[in-house]
Amino acid sequence: MAAIFEDKFLTGQVAMRGGTVLHKAHLAPASRYSEDIDLVLVGDRPPGHIKKALTRVLKPLLGNPVESVMTDIQLTVRNLVAKSKIIRSTYTYDPTSSDAALAHLKVEVNTNENKSFFPLVTVKVQVPGPGAARHIAVASYDLDEMLGTKLRALLQREHGRDLFDIVWAWETSQQPHAVSKVNPGRVGEAFRFYMRQEGSTFSAANIEAELVRRMKSRKFLSDMDGYLAHDRTYSPQTAYEQFCQVFLPHL
């Protein structure tokens, strides 16, 4: 992350969203494991230039990627014709020692969604340093917009972590000394913005029906197994009930 956001070329060209920056910056300290780097092209340079720059800054740390492609993926919820173009680079690395299993790091850049709904923000992320940890500045998305895209992800795939992220962000923001506050109304606005971008509509009833279906899925209900921090507990049923109470009225 430091290699990317301390590079003179990439600074101003990409912004970060997704679970890693959500938990390591917006909701720090992190409550669940997430390492993948989800970026969005927000500058004016061609995607090919971004791809080359990422390879350049990450090579000293991770070597050459085992995969580095520009491809199309399905990010839309209902418009199955529309595709999003992304840059995807996958790295394998040794997280601890020569005896450890190799870990995988995926870096993706969405090159389509260049415009954010709310203004971009700068967040601080703690990264390890040679002597002590330090903080770097990372371009990211407004917290409510992040949750709007998380809601979209919740409808795209059967990953229980998306429900966890939305509800955990709300609970964290309700703490007395919380720095960031979640506004469910603004989350709904951001979600509808992305639905308009893909030419779809999704009512509160549609969302509730999808959630009811997911709450019957073993894959969805067990998705958080192995992702939680050691001092956290999580109930998908409680999260579902809280989502319906807090967010559904604004959707």
C-alpha positions in Angstrom: 0.0 0.0 0.0 2.8 2.4 0.9 4.6 1.6 -2.4 1.5 2.6 -4.3 0.4 5.7 -2.5 3.9 7.1 -2.0 4.7 6.9 -5.7 4.6 10.3 -7.5 2.9 8.9 -10.6 0.2 6.8 -8.9 -0.7 9.5 -6.4 -3.7 11.3 -7.8 -4.3 8.5 -10.3 -5.9 5.8 -8.1 -8.1 5.7 -5.0 -8.7 2.8 -2.7 -11.9 1.1 -1.7 -12.9 -2.3 -0.5 -12.5 -4.3 2.7 -8.8 -3.7 3.3 -8.9 0.1 3.4 -12.3 0.0 5.1 -10.9 -1.9 8.1 -7.4 -0.6 8.2 -8.3 3.1 7.8 -12.0 4.0 8.1 -12.7 1.5 10.9 -9.3 1.0 12.4 -8.2 -1.1 14.2 -9.2 -3.8 11.8 -11.8 -6.3 13.0 -11.4 -8.8 10.2 -8.6 -10.1 7.9 -8.4 -8.4 4.5 -5.2 -7.9 2.4 -6.3 -7.5 -1.2 -5.8 -4.1 -2.7 -8.9 -2.7 -4.5 -8.2 0.4 -6.5 -10.2 2.7 -8.8 -8.7 4.7 -11.6 -9.7 8.3 -10.8 -7.0 10.2 -12.7 -6.6 10.9 -16.5 -3.8 8.5 -17.4 -4.5 5.4 -19.6 -5.1 2.0 -17.9 -1.9 0.6 -19.5 0.2 3.3 -17.8 -1.3 2.4 -14.4 -0.6 -1.3 -15.0 3.0 -0.6 -15.8 3.4 1.7 -12.8 1.9 -0.9 -10.4 4.3 -3.6 -11.7 7.2 -1.1 -11.3 6.5 -0.1 -7.6 5.5 -3.6 -6.4 8.4 -5.6 -8.0 11.0 -4.7 -5.4 8.7 -6.0 -2.7 6.8 -8.9 -4.3 8.7 -9.7 -7.5 6.9 -10.3 -10.7 3.2 -11.1 -10.6 2.1 -14.6 -11.4 -0.8 -13.0 -13.2 -1.1 -9.5 -14.7 -4.0 -8.9 -17.1 -6.6 -6.4 -18.2 -10.0 -8.1 -18.3 -13.7 -7.7 -18.0 -15.7 -8.7 -14.9 -19.3 -8.6 -13.9 -19.9 -5.9 -11.2 -23.4 -5.0 -12.1 -26.3 -6.5 -10.1 -29.0 -6.8 -12.8 -27.6 -5.5 -16.1 -25.8 -8.7 -17.2 -24.6 -7.1 -20.5 -22.6 -4.3 -18.9 -19.1 -5.3 -17.9 -16.4 -3.5 -15.9 -12.8 -3.3 -17.2 -10.2 -4.0 -14.5 -6.5 -4.5 -14.2 -5.7 -7.6 -12.1 -2.3 -8.5 -10.8 -1.8 -11.5 -8.5 1.4 -12.0 -6.4 2.6 -14.9 -4.3 4.9 -14.1 -1.4 6.3 -15.5 1.8 4.5 -13.9 4.7 6.9 -14.9 7.5 9.7 -17.4 6.8 11.0 -20.0 4.4 8.9 -22.6 6.2 5.6 -20.8 5.8 3.1 -21.5 3.0 3.0 -18.9 0.3 0.4 -16.2 0.6 -1.5 -14.6 -2.3 -2.1 -10.9 -2.8 -4.5 -9.6 -5.4 -4.3 -6.0 -6.7 -7.2 -4.9 -8.8 -7.9 -1.5 -10.5 -11.4 -0.7 -11.7 -10.9 1.5 -14.8 -14.6 2.2 -15.5 -16.0 3.9 -12.4 -13.8 7.1 -12.6 -16.3 9.4 -10.9 -17.2 9.1 -7.2 -20.6 10.1 -5.9 -19.2 12.0 -2.9 -15.9 13.8 -2.9 -12.8 11.5 -2.3 -11.2 11.7 1.1 -7.7 11.1 2.4 -7.3 8.5 5.2 -4.3 7.4 7.3 -3.2 3.8 7.2 -0.6 2.4 9.5 2.1 0.4 7.8 5.1 -1.4 9.2 8.5 0.3 9.0 12.1 -0.7 9.6 12.1 0.6 13.1 8.5 1.3 14.0 5.1 1.5 12.3 4.3 4.7 10.5 1.2 6.2 8.8 0.7 6.9 5.1 -1.9 9.0 3.4 -4.2 7.1 1.1 -6.8 8.5 -1.3 -10.1 6.7 -0.6 -13.9 7.0 -0.7 -16.3 8.6 1.7 -17.3 6.0 4.2 -21.0 6.2 3.3 -20.1 5.7 -0.4 -17.9 2.7 0.6 -20.9 1.1 2.3 -23.0 1.9 -0.8 -20.6 -0.2 -2.9 -20.6 -2.8 -0.2 -24.3 -3.1 -0.5 -23.9 -3.5 -4.2 -21.4 -6.3 -3.5 -23.8 -7.9 -1.1 -26.3 -8.2 -3.9 -23.7 -9.4 -6.4 -22.2 -12.3 -4.5 -22.8 -14.6 -1.6 -20.1 -13.3 0.7 -21.2 -12.9 4.2 -18.3 -10.5 4.8 -20.2 -7.8 2.9 -23.1 -7.9 5.4 -20.5 -7.9 8.3 -18.7 -4.9 6.9 -21.9 -2.8 6.6 -23.2 -3.6 10.0 -19.8 -3.4 11.7 -19.3 0.1 10.2 -22.6 1.2 11.7 -21.9 -0.3 15.1 -18.4 1.3 15.2 -19.8 4.7 14.2 -22.2 4.6 17.1 -19.4 4.4 19.7 -19.0 7.6 21.8 -15.6 8.6 20.5 -16.0 7.4 16.9 -14.2 9.5 14.3 -16.4 8.5 11.4 -20.2 8.5 11.5 -22.3 6.3 9.2 -25.4 8.0 7.7 -27.8 5.3 6.4 -29.6 7.9 4.2 -26.3 8.8 2.4 -25.5 5.1 2.1 -28.8 4.7 0.2 -28.0 7.6 -2.0 -24.6 6.2 -3.0 -26.1 2.8 -3.6 -28.8 4.3 -5.9 -26.1 6.2 -7.7 -24.3 3.0 -8.7 -27.6 1.4 -9.7 -28.2 4.3 -12.0 -24.7 3.9 -13.5 -25.6 0.4 -14.5 -29.2 1.2 -15.5 -30.9 -0.8 -12.8 -33.3 -0.3 -10.0 -33.5 -2.2 -6.8 -36.2 -1.5 -4.3 -36.1 -2.2 -0.5 -38.4 -5.1 -1.1 -36.0 -6.6 -3.7 -33.0 -6.2 -1.3 -34.9 -7.8 1.6 -35.9 -10.7 -0.6 -32.3 -11.2 -1.7 -31.1 -11.1 1.9 -33.7 -13.6 3.0 -32.4 -16.0 0.3 -28.8 -15.5 1.4 -29.7 -16.2 5.0 -30.5 -19.7 3.9 -27.2 -20.2 2.2 -24.6 -22.2 4.2 -21.8 -20.5 2.1 -23.0 -17.0 3.0 -23.5 -17.8 6.7 -20.1 -19.4 7.1 -18.1 -16.9 4.9 -16.7 -15.0 7.9 -15.2 -18.2 9.4 -11.4 -17.5 9.6 -11.7 -13.8 8.9 -12.6 -12.4 12.3 -10.0 -10.9 14.6 -9.4 -13.1 17.6 -11.3 -10.9 20.0 -14.4 -10.5 17.8 -17.7 -12.5 17.7 -20.3 -12.3 14.9 -23.8 -13.5 14.4 -25.1 -13.3 10.8 -28.7 -13.4 12.1 -28.1 -10.5 14.4 -26.4 -8.6 11.6 -29.3 -9.3 9.2 -31.8 -8.0 11.8 -29.8 -4.9 12.4 -29.4 -4.2 8.7 -33.1 -4.5 8.1 -33.7 -2.1 11.0 -31.1 0.5 10.2 -30.5 0.5 6.5 -33.5 -1.0 4.8 -35.8 2.0 5.4 -33.4 4.2 3.4 -33.3 1.9 0.4 
